[in-house]
Amino acid sequence: MFELMNRKGMIPIKEFAKRVGVPYTTMMYWVKTGKIKGAIFEEAPTGGYWLIPEYAANNLQRPKLGRPRKDPSASKQATSKRGR
């Protein structure tokens, strides 16, 4: 395709997303927020594309889903304040 896309050890973001089993849109979010180390953006006549190092699949740490659990002691304080 493009000459620069043939960088050794780099793969397009869509292929990387398929390999790690993550939707393309999620992968784009992770790249733009800096969660994927070593990703580079290459300019092209049609806009550009992201390339990600193949080794990043081994080091990928997925963020935990959902919100953090509440502190149990904080909920006890809240109920004791309501009982007043």
N, CA, C and O atoms as a printed pandas DataFrame, in Angstrom:
     atom_number atom_name residue_name chain_id  residue_number  x_coord  y_coord  z_coord
0              1         N          MET        A               1    0.844   -1.186    0.000
1              2        CA          MET        A               1    0.000    0.000    0.000
2              3         C          MET        A               1    0.883    1.242    0.000
3              4         O          MET        A               1    1.367    1.640   -1.059
4              5         N          PHE        A               2    1.104    1.855    1.137
5              6        CA          PHE        A               2    2.004    2.999    1.219
6              7         C          PHE        A               2    3.401    2.506    1.538
7              8         O          PHE        A               2    3.576    1.466    2.174
8              9         N          GLU        A               3    4.366    3.239    1.104
9             10        CA          GLU        A               3    5.754    2.840    1.303
10            11         C          GLU        A               3    6.103    2.771    2.789
11            12         O          GLU        A               3    6.809    1.857    3.213
12            13         N          LEU        A               4    5.620    3.719    3.577
13            14        CA          LEU        A               4    5.975    3.766    4.991
14            15         C          LEU        A               4    5.281    2.690    5.815
15            16         O          LEU        A               4    5.732    2.377    6.916
16            17         N          MET        A               5    4.194    2.117    5.306
17            18        CA          MET        A               5    3.467    1.124    6.063
18            19         C          MET        A               5    4.274   -0.165    6.204
19            20         O          MET        A               5    3.918   -1.027    7.008
20            21         N          ASN        A               6    5.336   -0.309    5.449
21            22        CA          ASN        A               6    6.147   -1.514    5.485
22            23         C          ASN        A               6    7.266   -1.427    6.517
23            24         O          ASN        A               6    8.266   -2.134    6.393
24            25         N          ARG        A               7    7.123   -0.583    7.526
25            26        CA          ARG        A               7    8.147   -0.502    8.567
26            27         C          ARG        A               7    8.229   -1.839    9.282
27            28         O          ARG        A               7    7.206   -2.445    9.603
28            29         N          LYS        A               8    9.408   -2.282    9.523
29            30        CA          LYS        A               8    9.601   -3.591   10.133
30            31         C          LYS        A               8    9.119   -3.569   11.588
31            32         O          LYS        A               8    9.472   -2.681   12.364
32            33         N          GLY        A               9    8.310   -4.563   11.932
33            34        CA          GLY        A               9    7.820   -4.686   13.289
34            35         C          GLY        A               9    6.622   -3.807   13.613
35            36         O          GLY        A               9    6.170   -3.792   14.758
36            37         N          MET        A              10    6.100   -3.079   12.643
37            38        CA          MET        A              10    4.948   -2.204   12.856
38            39         C          MET        A              10    3.767   -2.741   12.053
39            40         O          MET        A              10    3.930   -3.205   10.924
40            41         N          ILE        A              11    2.574   -2.671   12.651
41            42        CA          ILE        A              11    1.374   -3.129   11.958
42            43         C          ILE        A              11    0.299   -2.051   12.037
43            44         O          ILE        A              11    0.294   -1.249   12.971
44            45         N          PRO        A              12   -0.611   -2.027   11.067
45            46        CA          PRO        A              12   -1.703   -1.044   11.097
46            47         C          PRO        A              12   -2.610   -1.278   12.303
47            48         O          PRO        A              12   -2.716   -2.395   12.809
48            49         N          ILE        A              13   -3.247   -0.232   12.742
49            50        CA          ILE        A              13   -4.065   -0.290   13.950
50            51         C          ILE        A              13   -5.227   -1.276   13.821
51            52         O          ILE        A              13   -5.585   -1.932   14.800
52            53         N          LYS        A              14   -5.820   -1.391   12.636
53            54        CA          LYS        A              14   -6.935   -2.330   12.471
54            55         C          LYS        A              14   -6.478   -3.768   12.676
55            56         O          LYS        A              14   -7.169   -4.553   13.325
56            57         N          GLU        A              15   -5.334   -4.111   12.135
57            58        CA          GLU        A              15   -4.805   -5.464   12.304
58            59         C          GLU        A              15   -4.441   -5.709   13.768
59            60         O          GLU        A              15   -4.696   -6.790   14.299
60            61         N          PHE        A              16   -3.855   -4.724   14.411
61            62        CA          PHE        A              16   -3.501   -4.854   15.824
62            63         C          PHE        A              16   -4.750   -5.079   16.677
63            64         O          PHE        A              16   -4.752   -5.915   17.581
64            65         N          ALA        A              17   -5.808   -4.326   16.379
65            66        CA          ALA        A              17   -7.062   -4.470   17.130
66            67         C          ALA        A              17   -7.627   -5.881   16.985
67            68         O          ALA        A              17   -8.127   -6.454   17.953
68            69         N          LYS        A              18   -7.549   -6.439   15.784
69            70        CA          LYS        A              18   -8.031   -7.813   15.566
70            71         C          LYS        A              18   -7.200   -8.817   16.362
71            72         O          LYS        A              18   -7.746   -9.752   16.948
72            73         N          ARG        A              19   -5.891   -8.624   16.381
73            74        CA          ARG        A              19   -5.005   -9.564   17.074
74            75         C          ARG        A              19   -5.279   -9.612   18.576
75            76         O          ARG        A              19   -5.246  -10.680   19.187
76            77         N          VAL        A              20   -5.546   -8.458   19.158
77            78        CA          VAL        A              20   -5.743   -8.430   20.610
78            79         C          VAL        A              20   -7.212   -8.541   20.999
79            80         O          VAL        A              20   -7.530   -8.593   22.187
80            81         N          GLY        A              21   -8.116   -8.579   20.014
81            82        CA          GLY        A              21   -9.529   -8.770   20.293
82            83         C          GLY        A              21  -10.227   -7.558   20.887
83            84         O          GLY        A              21  -11.090   -7.689   21.754
84            85         N          VAL        A              22   -9.849   -6.386   20.417
85            86        CA          VAL        A              22  -10.435   -5.129   20.895
86            87         C          VAL        A              22  -11.070   -4.424   19.706
87            88         O          VAL        A              22  -10.498   -4.444   18.616
88            89         N          PRO        A              23  -12.239   -3.799   19.879
89            90        CA          PRO        A              23  -12.833   -3.063   18.768
90            91         C          PRO        A              23  -11.913   -1.935   18.276
91            92         O          PRO        A              23  -11.172   -1.336   19.055
92            93         N          TYR        A              24  -11.978   -1.665   16.992
93            94        CA          TYR        A              24  -11.146   -0.634   16.373
94            95         C          TYR        A              24  -11.338    0.721   17.056
95            96         O          TYR        A              24  -10.367    1.444   17.279
96            97         N          THR        A              25  -12.580    1.067   17.388
97            98        CA          THR        A              25  -12.838    2.379   18.000
98            99         C          THR        A              25  -12.189    2.481   19.386
99           100         O          THR        A              25  -11.689    3.539   19.766
100          101         N          THR        A              26  -12.203    1.384   20.128
101          102        CA          THR        A              26  -11.546    1.380   21.436
102          103         C          THR        A              26  -10.046    1.543   21.268
103          104         O          THR        A              26   -9.403    2.274   22.021
104          105         N          MET        A              27   -9.494    0.861   20.277
105          106        CA          MET        A              27   -8.061    0.955   20.021
106          107         C          MET        A              27   -7.671    2.385   19.634
107          108         O          MET        A              27   -6.629    2.883   20.061
108          109         N          MET        A              28   -8.503    3.038   18.833
109          110        CA          MET        A              28   -8.234    4.434   18.462
110          111         C          MET        A              28   -8.221    5.324   19.704
111          112         O          MET        A              28   -7.368    6.203   19.833
112          113         N          TYR        A              29   -9.161    5.096   20.613
113          114        CA          TYR        A              29   -9.211    5.877   21.850
114          115         C          TYR        A              29   -7.939    5.653   22.671
115          116         O          TYR        A              29   -7.347    6.608   23.174
116          117         N          TRP        A              30   -7.521    4.391   22.806
117          118        CA          TRP        A              30   -6.321    4.088   23.570
118          119         C          TRP        A              30   -5.081    4.716   22.960
119          120         O          TRP        A              30   -4.209    5.197   23.683
120          121         N          VAL        A              31   -4.994    4.718   21.627
121          122        CA          VAL        A              31   -3.829    5.303   20.957
122          123         C          VAL        A              31   -3.811    6.821   21.175
123          124         O          VAL        A              31   -2.770    7.397   21.492
124          125         N          LYS        A              32   -4.954    7.451   21.004
125          126        CA          LYS        A              32   -5.018    8.908   21.137
126          127         C          LYS        A              32   -4.812    9.385   22.568
127          128         O          LYS        A              32   -4.384   10.519   22.783
128          129         N          THR        A              33   -5.110    8.535   23.551
129          130        CA          THR        A              33   -4.900    8.921   24.945
130          131         C          THR        A              33   -3.558    8.440   25.488
131          132         O          THR        A              33   -3.273    8.621   26.671
132          133         N          GLY        A              34   -2.726    7.826   24.636
133          134        CA          GLY        A              34   -1.373    7.441   25.023
134          135         C          GLY        A              34   -1.256    6.125   25.768
135          136         O          GLY        A              34   -0.226    5.877   26.395
136          137         N          LYS        A              35   -2.258    5.284   25.724
137          138        CA          LYS        A              35   -2.209    4.007   26.420
138          139         C          LYS        A              35   -1.408    2.952   25.660
139          140         O          LYS        A              35   -1.000    1.952   26.250
140          141         N          ILE        A              36   -1.179    3.153   24.373
141          142        CA          ILE        A              36   -0.397    2.222   23.557
142          143         C          ILE        A              36    0.955    2.875   23.286
143          144         O          ILE        A              36    1.053    3.829   22.513
144          145         N          LYS        A              37    1.987    2.353   23.925
145          146        CA          LYS        A              37    3.327    2.924   23.780
146          147         C          LYS        A              37    3.940    2.531   22.441
147          148         O          LYS        A              37    3.815    1.388   22.001
148          149         N          GLY        A              38    4.593    3.472   21.808
149          150        CA          GLY        A              38    5.286    3.217   20.554
150          151         C          GLY        A              38    4.448    3.427   19.307
151          152         O          GLY        A              38    4.954    3.272   18.195
152          153         N          ALA        A              39    3.170    3.778   19.466
153          154        CA          ALA        A              39    2.311    4.004   18.295
154          155         C          ALA        A              39    2.726    5.304   17.612
155          156         O          ALA        A              39    3.021    6.303   18.269
156          157         N          ILE        A              40    2.741    5.270   16.284
157          158        CA          ILE        A              40    3.099    6.478   15.521
158          159         C          ILE        A              40    2.040    6.755   14.464
159          160         O          ILE        A              40    1.413    5.838   13.934
160          161         N          PHE        A              41    1.856    8.022   14.170
161          162        CA          PHE        A              41    0.907    8.437   13.138
162          163         C          PHE        A              41    1.703    8.817   11.905
163          164         O          PHE        A              41    2.622    9.633   11.976
164          165         N          GLU        A              42    1.350    8.226   10.780
165          166        CA          GLU        A              42    2.028    8.497    9.508
166          167         C          GLU        A              42    1.098    9.300    8.607
167          168         O          GLU        A              42   -0.059    8.933    8.400
168          169         N          GLU        A              43    1.612   10.381    8.087
169          170        CA          GLU        A              43    0.857   11.186    7.129
170          171         C          GLU        A              43    0.795   10.456    5.796
171          172         O          GLU        A              43    1.757    9.807    5.386
172          173         N          ALA        A              44   -0.341   10.569    5.127
173          174        CA          ALA        A              44   -0.538    9.949    3.819
174          175         C          ALA        A              44   -1.351   10.915    2.962
175          176         O          ALA        A              44   -1.955   11.848    3.491
176          177         N          PRO        A              45   -1.376   10.706    1.658
177          178        CA          PRO        A              45   -2.150   11.600    0.789
178          179         C          PRO        A              45   -3.639   11.646    1.141
179          180         O          PRO        A              45   -4.311   12.641    0.872
180          181         N          THR        A              46   -4.152   10.565    1.742
181          182        CA          THR        A              46   -5.582   10.536    2.086
182          183         C          THR        A              46   -5.851   10.923    3.527
183          184         O          THR        A              46   -6.986   10.804    3.989
184          185         N          GLY        A              47   -4.850   11.378    4.243
185          186        CA          GLY        A              47   -5.030   11.771    5.632
186          187         C          GLY        A              47   -3.925   11.222    6.498
187          188         O          GLY        A              47   -3.016   11.956    6.884
188          189         N          GLY        A              48   -3.986    9.952    6.807
189          190        CA          GLY        A              48   -2.946    9.342    7.616
190          191         C          GLY        A              48   -3.422    8.039    8.208
191          192         O          GLY        A              48   -4.576    7.650    8.031
192          193         N          TYR        A              49   -2.526    7.356    8.917
193          194        CA          TYR        A              49   -2.848    6.083    9.530
194          195         C          TYR        A              49   -1.921    5.863   10.713
195          196         O          TYR        A              49   -0.828    6.425   10.780
196          197         N          TRP        A              50   -2.376    5.038   11.641
197          198        CA          TRP        A              50   -1.598    4.701   12.827
198          199         C          TRP        A              50   -0.886    3.376   12.620
199          200         O          TRP        A              50   -1.449    2.434   12.063
200          201         N          LEU        A              51    0.359    3.316   13.076
201          202        CA          LEU        A              51    1.131    2.076   13.092
202          203         C          LEU        A              51    1.502    1.777   14.537
203          204         O          LEU        A              51    1.879    2.667   15.299
204          205         N          ILE        A              52    1.387    0.506   14.894
205          206        CA          ILE        A              52    1.655    0.089   16.265
206          207         C          ILE        A              52    2.702   -1.018   16.237
207          208         O          ILE        A              52    2.633   -1.907   15.389
208          209         N          PRO        A              53    3.674   -0.978   17.157
209          210        CA          PRO        A              53    4.666   -2.051   17.198
210          211         C          PRO        A              53    4.015   -3.383   17.568
211          212         O          PRO        A              53    3.117   -3.430   18.408
212          213         N          GLU        A              54    4.471   -4.456   16.941
213          214        CA          GLU        A              54    3.903   -5.782   17.211
214          215         C          GLU        A              54    4.126   -6.207   18.660
215          216         O          GLU        A              54    3.293   -6.910   19.232
216          217         N          TYR        A              55    5.240   -5.788   19.256
217          218        CA          TYR        A              55    5.521   -6.181   20.633
218          219         C          TYR        A              55    4.534   -5.563   21.632
219          220         O          TYR        A              55    4.435   -6.033   22.765
220          221         N          ALA        A              56    3.821   -4.537   21.235
221          222        CA          ALA        A              56    2.864   -3.888   22.135
222          223         C          ALA        A              56    1.720   -4.829   22.508
223          224         O          ALA        A              56    1.084   -4.639   23.545
224          225         N          ALA        A              57    1.449   -5.837   21.683
225          226        CA          ALA        A              57    0.390   -6.797   21.997
226          227         C          ALA        A              57    0.744   -7.603   23.246
227          228         O          ALA        A              57   -0.144   -7.985   24.007
228          229         N          ASN        A              58    2.030   -7.863   23.460
229          230        CA          ASN        A              58    2.468   -8.614   24.643
230          231         C          ASN        A              58    2.402   -7.764   25.899
231          232         O          ASN        A              58    2.194   -8.289   26.993
232          233         N          ASN        A              59    2.578   -6.455   25.757
233          234        CA          ASN        A              59    2.619   -5.551   26.903
234          235         C          ASN        A              59    1.307   -4.817   27.130
235          236         O          ASN        A              59    1.241   -3.923   27.973
236          237         N          LEU        A              60    0.280   -5.173   26.406
237          238        CA          LEU        A              60   -0.994   -4.466   26.490
238          239         C          LEU        A              60   -1.672   -4.747   27.831
239          240         O          LEU        A              60   -1.939   -5.898   28.178
240          241         N          GLN        A              61   -1.943   -3.680   28.572
241          242        CA          GLN        A              61   -2.661   -3.803   29.833
242          243         C          GLN        A              61   -4.017   -3.144   29.661
243          244         O          GLN        A              61   -4.124   -1.923   29.546
244          245         N          ARG        A              62   -5.044   -3.972   29.647
245          246        CA          ARG        A              62   -6.395   -3.454   29.458
246          247         C          ARG        A              62   -6.871   -2.772   30.733
247          248         O          ARG        A              62   -6.663   -3.285   31.832
248          249         N          PRO        A              63   -7.511   -1.611   30.585
249          250        CA          PRO        A              63   -8.043   -0.953   31.775
250          251         C          PRO        A              63   -9.179   -1.765   32.379
251          252         O          PRO        A              63   -9.877   -2.493   31.674
252          253         N          LYS        A              64   -9.358   -1.635   33.689
253          254        CA          LYS        A              64  -10.447   -2.340   34.356
254          255         C          LYS        A              64  -11.766   -1.705   33.941
255          256         O          LYS        A              64  -11.869   -0.488   33.791
256          257         N          LEU        A              65  -12.769   -2.552   33.759
257          258        CA          LEU        A              65  -14.079   -2.063   33.362
258          259         C          LEU        A              65  -14.892   -1.659   34.592
259          260         O          LEU        A              65  -14.722   -2.216   35.677
260          261         N          GLY        A              66  -15.757   -0.703   34.404
261          262        CA          GLY        A              66  -16.652   -0.279   35.480
262          263         C          GLY        A              66  -16.026    0.758   36.380
263          264         O          GLY        A              66  -14.857    1.115   36.233
264          265         N          ARG        A              67  -16.813    1.226   37.300
265          266        CA          ARG        A              67  -16.304    2.229   38.226
266          267         C          ARG        A              67  -15.698    1.536   39.438
267          268         O          ARG        A              67  -16.015    0.379   39.713
268          269         N          PRO        A              68  -14.831    2.233   40.165
269          270        CA          PRO        A              68  -14.225    1.632   41.351
270          271         C          PRO        A              68  -15.270    1.389   42.437
271          272         O          PRO        A              68  -16.265    2.108   42.529
272          273         N          ARG        A              69  -15.031    0.376   43.248
273          274        CA          ARG        A              69  -15.945    0.085   44.350
274          275         C          ARG        A              69  -15.880    1.185   45.395
275          276         O          ARG        A              69  -14.844    1.816   45.605
276          277         N          LYS        A              70  -17.013    1.393   46.040
277          278        CA          LYS        A              70  -17.065    2.379   47.109
278          279         C          LYS        A              70  -16.370    1.828   48.350
279          280         O          LYS        A              70  -16.317    0.617   48.568
280          281         N          ASP        A              71  -15.848    2.728   49.142
281          282        CA          ASP        A              71  -15.215    2.361   50.395
282          283         C          ASP        A              71  -16.307    1.971   51.389
283          284         O          ASP        A              71  -17.202    2.778   51.640
284          285         N          PRO        A              72  -16.270    0.760   51.967
285          286        CA          PRO        A              72  -17.337    0.339   52.885
286          287         C          PRO        A              72  -17.465    1.245   54.102
287          288         O          PRO        A              72  -18.569    1.450   54.608
288          289         N          SER        A              73  -16.354    1.784   54.573
289          290        CA          SER        A              73  -16.439    2.668   55.738
290          291         C          SER        A              73  -17.148    3.968   55.397
291          292         O          SER        A              73  -17.778    4.574   56.264
292          293         N          ALA        A              74  -17.057    4.402   54.157
293          294        CA          ALA        A              74  -17.739    5.632   53.743
294          295         C          ALA        A              74  -19.248    5.430   53.739
295          296         O          ALA        A              74  -19.986    6.358   54.072
296          297         N          SER        A              75  -19.725    4.249   53.373
297          298        CA          SER        A              75  -21.165    4.008   53.362
298          299         C          SER        A              75  -21.720    3.915   54.779
299          300         O          SER        A              75  -22.859    4.320   55.009
300          301         N          LYS        A              76  -20.940    3.387   55.753
301          302        CA          LYS        A              76  -21.380    3.335   57.146
302          303         C          LYS        A              76  -21.523    4.739   57.720
303          304         O          LYS        A              76  -22.448    5.016   58.483
304          305         N          GLN        A              77  -20.599    5.623   57.346
305          306        CA          GLN        A              77  -20.679    7.011   57.831
306          307         C          GLN        A              77  -21.907    7.691   57.268
307          308         O          GLN        A              77  -22.558    8.469   57.965
308          309         N          ALA        A              78  -22.233    7.414   56.026
309          310        CA          ALA        A              78  -23.396    8.048   55.390
310          311         C          ALA        A              78  -24.686    7.584   56.047
311          312         O          ALA        A              78  -25.599    8.386   56.242
312          313         N          THR        A              79  -24.779    6.300   56.393
313          314        CA          THR        A              79  -26.016    5.809   57.029
314          315         C          THR        A              79  -26.132    6.323   58.452
315          316         O          THR        A              79  -27.241    6.557   58.933
316          317         N          SER        A              80  -25.002    6.504   59.138
317          318        CA          SER        A              80  -25.088    7.017   60.502
318          319         C          SER        A              80  -25.487    8.484   60.509
319          320         O          SER        A              80  -26.118    8.932   61.467
320          321         N          LYS        A              81  -25.154    9.228   59.506
321          322        CA          LYS        A              81  -25.561   10.628   59.418
322          323         C          LYS        A              81  -27.045   10.745   59.126
323          324         O          LYS        A              81  -27.696   11.679   59.594
324          325         N          ARG        A              82  -27.592    9.806   58.356
325          326        CA          ARG        A              82  -29.018    9.850   58.031
326          327         C          ARG        A              82  -29.870    9.521   59.247
327          328         O          ARG        A              82  -30.992   10.014   59.363
328          329         N          GLY        A              83  -29.363    8.704   60.147
329          330        CA          GLY        A              83  -30.134    8.264   61.299
330          331         C          GLY        A              83  -30.296    9.332   62.378
331          332         O          GLY        A              83  -31.059    9.132   63.323
332          333         N          ARG        A              84  -29.622   10.422   62.264
333          334        CA          ARG        A              84  -29.687   11.486   63.272
334          335         C          ARG        A              84  -30.978   12.180   63.309
335          336         O          ARG        A              84  -31.164   13.095   64.112
